[in-house]
Amino acid sequence: MACEHDGYREIVTRYDRVAGLLTYYWRCESCGVLLQQADRLPYRPRFAPLPQARYFSRRPGAAAP
């Protein structure tokens, strides 16, 4: 029997790195099909580490704490 998509729904996102676009979709929780686009936002992540932060390189084979 095919899903009628009348149950619960959730919002999921997809990111298009080339276009710099974050898209939100409604998805059926029962079958996982994307039902409808909810919103689109331009988004380009930026990372600017603090100048006072120190980053240590790990030794090969060292276990993470």
C-alpha positions in Angstrom: 0.0 0.0 0.0 1.3 3.4 -0.9 1.8 6.1 1.7 -0.9 8.8 1.8 1.4 11.3 3.5 -1.3 12.1 6.1 0.8 11.4 9.2 3.5 13.4 10.9 5.9 15.5 8.9 9.4 16.9 9.6 11.5 19.6 8.2 14.9 18.6 6.6 17.5 20.8 4.9 19.7 20.5 1.9 22.7 22.7 1.2 23.9 23.6 -2.3 27.6 24.6 -1.9 28.0 25.9 -5.4 24.9 28.1 -5.3 25.4 29.0 -1.6 21.7 28.1 -0.9 20.1 26.4 2.1 16.8 24.8 1.3 14.2 23.6 3.8 11.7 20.8 2.8 8.7 19.2 4.4 9.3 15.4 4.5 6.8 12.6 5.4 8.1 10.7 8.5 6.4 7.5 7.4 8.1 7.0 3.9 10.7 9.7 3.8 9.5 11.4 0.6 10.1 15.2 0.2 6.7 16.7 0.0 7.1 20.4 -0.5 9.7 23.2 -0.3 9.3 25.3 2.8 11.9 28.0 2.4 15.2 28.9 0.7 18.0 31.1 2.2 21.3 32.3 0.8 24.0 31.0 3.1 27.8 30.9 2.9 29.5 29.6 6.1 32.5 31.5 7.3 35.1 30.4 9.7 37.3 33.0 11.5 39.3 31.5 14.3 40.2 33.7 17.2 43.8 35.0 16.9 44.6 34.0 20.5 43.5 30.4 20.0 46.2 27.8 19.6 45.7 24.8 17.4 48.0 21.8 18.1 48.6 19.2 15.4 48.0 15.6 16.5 50.8 13.1 16.4 50.1 10.2 14.1 48.5 7.4 16.1 47.7 9.6 19.1 44.3 8.9 20.7 41.8 11.8 21.0 41.0 12.8 24.6 
